[in-house]
Amino acid sequence: METTTTRQALINLIQKHLNITSESTLEKVLELLEDEEDIRDARVEIADARIHGTISWDEYKKEIA
């Protein structure tokens, strides 16, 4: 229950700031969020490569040709 209350409080705070923040600031926040998502995706790909291995550059070029 505490998690739900904390989450709702954060959502309310974000909503309040969204209404008073400039568009350029919102764009910067969006860029940061996208960067974070890219970082998470890269970590997943690295973990997958460690488990399943990778292919050589020559093999990759053959596959996309």
C-alpha positions in Angstrom: 0.0 0.0 0.0 2.8 2.4 0.8 4.3 1.9 -2.7 1.0 2.8 -4.3 0.7 5.9 -2.1 4.3 6.9 -2.9 3.7 6.3 -6.6 0.6 8.4 -6.6 2.4 11.2 -4.7 5.1 11.2 -7.3 2.6 11.2 -10.2 0.9 14.2 -8.6 4.2 16.1 -8.2 5.2 15.3 -11.8 1.8 16.5 -13.1 2.1 19.8 -11.1 5.6 20.4 -12.6 4.4 19.5 -16.1 1.9 22.3 -16.0 4.5 24.9 -15.1 7.6 23.7 -17.0 8.8 25.2 -20.3 8.7 23.1 -23.4 12.4 23.2 -23.8 12.8 21.7 -20.3 10.3 19.0 -21.1 12.2 18.1 -24.3 15.4 17.8 -22.2 13.7 15.5 -19.8 12.4 13.4 -22.6 15.9 13.1 -24.1 17.2 11.9 -20.7 14.5 9.3 -20.4 15.2 8.0 -23.9 18.9 7.9 -23.1 18.1 5.8 -20.0 16.0 3.5 -22.1 18.8 3.1 -24.6 21.2 2.2 -21.8 18.9 -0.4 -20.5 18.4 -1.9 -24.0 22.2 -2.0 -24.5 22.7 -3.8 -21.1 20.2 -6.4 -22.2 22.0 -6.9 -25.5 25.3 -7.2 -23.8 24.0 -9.8 -21.4 22.5 -11.7 -24.3 25.8 -11.6 -26.1 27.6 -13.0 -23.1 25.1 -15.9 -22.8 24.6 -16.7 -26.5 27.8 -15.3 -28.0 28.2 -13.1 -31.0 29.1 -13.5 -34.7 32.1 -12.2 -36.5 31.9 -9.0 -38.7 32.4 -11.2 -41.8 29.5 -13.4 -40.8 27.3 -10.4 -40.2 28.2 -8.9 -43.6 27.3 -12.2 -45.3 23.9 -12.3 -43.5 22.9 -8.8 -44.5 24.1 -9.2 -48.1 
